[in-house]
Amino acid sequence: MDEPQKNSDVMGAALRVEVDAILVDPLFTRAPIQSKLLLFLCEQAIEGDKNLTQYAIAVDGLGKPENYDLQNDSYPRVQVSRLRSNLANYYSRNEPVAEHCAYIRQGDYRLRLGSRKMAYPDSLQSKGAKPESIEPSQAESGTPSQPVPAQLAAVETRKKPFFANRHFLAFGAGAISLAALGVLVGAQTQRAKALAPPSIELKLTGTGEFSDASGSNDLLTRVARVSRNQLNQSFVSNLAAPQSDSSGDEDYIVTVDLGQGVSRPDAQVTLRASDDTLLYSETVAYRDDDSVFLTDISASLVFLIAPNGVIAKNELAQVSEEPQSPYQCFISIENSRTRGIETANLLDFCIDKFPKDRFASFWYARKAYMMYQSEILGGKEVTRSADAWKYVTRALAIDEHNAFANFVATKVTVAEGACDSARGYIAKAKERGTSYPTLLSAAETEASGCPTDDAEQTTEHKQLNALIARNPAPDGLLHTNMMLAALAIERRDLAVEVADRLIISEPDSTLERTSTLLRRSIQEPGFYRKNEEEIRDLVALFVWNKGAKDKIHRQLRQT
């Protein structure tokens, strides 16, 4: 093989690996047209972009008919522009699999590989990243300095910009002796470890030498990719790079084991603490459907990394006094969110102590949410003119991609009937909320009241089904929102499945009352009709979209 052909093959393999990683990001899994266009441009780039025109993009890439009128329709240009923007969004949240980003130049249609400095220079400043040292000719050609085998690249782990690794938090020692410095370093490192998000090591085991439903034997690669991406979305922990200096010193180890080359590769998902204590273990069955299997694994991991999941609860057990860091504030608030006054007081404490921290975006948004619920109880409409909205805007000013802030903005906007205006908010909420099951189920409920296409609806329903399957012991808030979501998408079977997962014998709060009345309405014929007025008032606290509320009450009335 001559050198140009060899370089071309290396570039093609690297580009394909990078695009595969991008396609499993929530931004693209919910955008089939954008995913289709990205794949088309990837194949065109690998083949040499010989016939890449607007017409080819429209007809061959986007499925337009051959008599498509390019002169009077800007569809391909709009879709390429949207893809350019979506790629920039993706790399604002993720590092490339190897060392190069996929990008499209302004005014061009070709998909390229280049360093972050070349492809997305604006993101360097916001991420605090150091520009890579790379020759322009090398970056432009898209050829990495070293080939990246597909299997290795698939399990390469991104470093998240959202949190700093807590093992490298800086502290000053002063002019003291080396021995005293060692003592101080040890003490402050342990304190830093308790105050900041823990680190996770991901281990993928099993041969993967089996044929999946499509006749392929690369399922291990896709499991690795989905697992890495899911853990990367965590708000309560950091996914460590597999060969970083901190390797072996992680606080938790997540293992996904596919076994030894069987035809039905059930996955064993386990979570262990650094002292090898087993905290969680579950078998995820392979049911002859690759996409369902991957979704189930992802949902199983969510149970570990959710704000009120296994890791957060284990970390919270080590907080014996009032929170001493933004991270401790976050997990404390998320695990007291059903306690009314206690939650409100904790919110005020954390906002006062850490008003500009990235976590504060969550706190302002949750404060706004509680204020809107108070307005609903007072008989007022949910609008952007209310005082609570200023807390939503403050949250978004701190972090425009914050999942909960965008979720609250979605709820307020759809409550006003502005579904089109809400789409941007709900997309961002889902992009960053994949490890937040309560938010995902609540977002699904609100979205059900707005028009959507069949493909998007099918995907979201599958995700909700997996979420329900992987949360066997929900708290009151998650329980309520999963029942509401199942009813809102008109899946009574799922509502029945969820209903008896939490039975509160003596409900003594509004949330517990809502959970109990919804459960009984789903399970007991005639119960809803006898208690309809109270149930309507309670549902209105949690669901603000009129269309979604109407669907829920129609389903309950049929019991």
PyMOL commands that set and color helices and strands:
alter all, ss='L'
color gray80, all
select helices_A, chain A and resi 3-23+26-29+32-47+54-61+70-72+75-93+116-119+121-127+136-141+150-154+166-168+178-195+219-232+290-305+310-316+326-334+341-353+360-377+389-398+403-415+419-432+437-447+454-469+476-488+492-499+510-523+527-530+532-542+546-557
alter helices_A, ss='H'
color red, helices_A
select strands_A, chain A and resi 101-104+111-114+199-205+238-239+252-257+267-273+278-284
alter strands_A, ss='S'
color yellow, strands_A
deselect
rebuild
show_as cartoon
